[in-house]
Amino acid sequence: MLTLLFFVEAGDENGTKMNKAYSWSVLDALKKEAGLIGGFVTLTIFFVFGGGWLSSMSGWITPLLYFCWLFPIMLWLSFGVVHHADCLAIKLGEPYGTLILTLSVISIEVVMISAVMLNAEQNPELGRDMMFAVLMIALNGLVGLSLLCGGIRHLEQEHNLQGANTFLLVLIPMAMISLILPNFTQSSEPGTFSTAQMVFAGLTSAGLYGAFLVMQTLRHRGFFKSPIESLNNEHLHDDIAVHSVGFHVALLVANMLPIVLLSKSMAKIIDFQVSVFAAPAALGGVVIALLVLAPEGLAAIKAAVSNRLQRSINICLGSAIATIGLTVPAVLMIGLVTGQKVVLGLGPVDSLILVTTILTAMVTFSSSKTNIIHGIVHLILFAAYITMVFDQPI
């Protein structure tokens, strides 16, 4: 059996750099990447037979079996994404490791929305609904679970106040311009922008996010690091074999690819089930958004439990601004090029939940310490969002 010996750089308990030797074999690699193998096998099967299977679905038992097949595979792949993202975070340091994970995951959302729009499926609210679902999952679901799990384990946790405030500073105008302002314009239908306004909104979202990335990665990297975490948790990764950056980037992308391609099949299954049970159409988008954000969710909760709250905040708040910064320009560009109607403005109920969420986040991160009550409040808001998904006219 082919076995290789390699060294990785790690730190001992005193913070001293040292080299650790690891043996690597083909069998070990196959075991560690079993999820990736299972993902590509499933992807191949669905590529060959999935079209016929999904087009002939009936009842609810067969779609449920497909769901019970795809969901564990996609979740398994998510664990692989999280592992390689953690290795990149160790190798590159924050915020680069977290940023790679965030951009990878949000890119899935943008690709899925763009694919549906370009396939001429008329759904003018698609981009808005997916963005809002991601925002609620990231700002309430993931933030709530991270703060709750971290608070139960560590009572109180500290984070970099400047970093959290910077995230919110960028998020507030992006959310207002993209999701609230369209409801008050007069030169186009309610919830939409005129052509000039679409150009302005797209450039504003992309420009703000680009400026934020420059600040996050170059001028003010320290805002997104926690000195306490780096001192107390430097030894937590000694048992992880870290390879080269290229190795982990390649495997992270390889684990993400089946998730992206299988998400289309999963979307068809969920949409069919939603129609069979006469559930709200928005529920399908919520489930897909949960699957797309699974890698980041796992990484954020794991970091909070390990007392690396700053990494959790970078993931959750970073996902929120990335979904607006990348999705809005994409859907508006497609709308301008194809002439499709794009509705961005939220309804009254969703607008109220969004404003309440942002105000709550401002209070949560107004101090450098968090505890379980912050997590509980955000989870209550997430529960309110899910409840309102089922609020249908009588």
C-alpha positions, 0 to 999 in steps of 0.5 A: 500500500502506498504510504507517504510521510509528511510534516505539518507545522503546529504549535505546542502548549507554550506556543513554540513552533514545531514539526509533526510527522504524519503517515498518509496512505491511500486507504487513510485518504479514502476513509477521510474523503468517504463523503466526497466519494459518496457525493460523486457516486450519488451525483453520477447516479442522478446525472444518469437516471435522475431526469427520469426519476424526478419527472415521474414522481408521484405521491409522497413516498418516492420523493421522501425516499429521494430526500432521505438519500440526498439529504445525508449525502449533502450533509456529509459533504458539508462536513468535508467542506467545514474540515477543509475550511478549518484547515485553511483558517489554520493555514491562512489565519483569520479572516481569510479562512472564514472568507473562503468558506463564506464566498464558496457557500454564498456562490452556490446560492448565486449560481442556483438563483441565476440558473433558475432565472436564465432557464426562463422560469418566471419567478420575480420574487426568487432572488428576494425570497432566497436572500431573505431566507439566508439573512434570517438563517444567518442573523437569527438561526446561526447566530442564535445557535452559536451564542446559545451553545457557546453560552451554555459551554462558556457562560460568557464569550468575548469578541472583537467589538470593532469587527461586529460593528463594521459588519452591521455598519455595512449590512444596514444600508445594503439591506435597506437599499435592496429589500426596503427601498423598492417598496417606496419608489414611484417610478416603477411597480411596488417592490421593484426598481426602474432601470436607473435604480437597478443600476444604482442598487447593483453598483451600490451593493457590489461596491459596498461589499468590495470596499468591505472586503478590502478593509477586512483582508488588508487595512483592518484585519485586526478588527476580525481577530480576537487576541483572547481566542488566538492565545487560548485556542492556539493548541486546539488544532494540534490533532489536525493534519494541515496540508498545503493551501492548494490541497485544501482549496481543491478538496473544499471545491471538490466537496462543494461541487456535488452540493451545488449540482445535487441542490437542483435535484433537491430543489425539485424534490422539495418543490414537489413535496411542497405542492403535494402538501399544499405548503407555502411556496416560500418553505421550499426556499427556506429548506434549500437555504438551510442545505446551502448554509449547512457548511457555514452553520456547522462551522459557526456552531463548532467554533462557538463551542470551541470558544472561538466566537469571533470566527462564528461572528465572521461566518454568520455576519459575513454570510449576511452581507455576502448574500446581498453583496453578491446576489443583488448585482447578479439578479439585477444584471440578469433582469436588465439583460433578459428583461425579466421583472425582478421584485426585491421589496419585502412585504410588510411582515417580512420588513418588520422582521428584518428591521427587528432582526437588525435592531436586535443584532445591534444590541447583541453586538453592542458589547464585547461579551455575549451570553445565552440570552442573546442566543435565545432572543435570536432563536425566537426571532427565527421561530417568528420568521418560520411561523410567518412563512405559513401565514397565508391569506384566508 
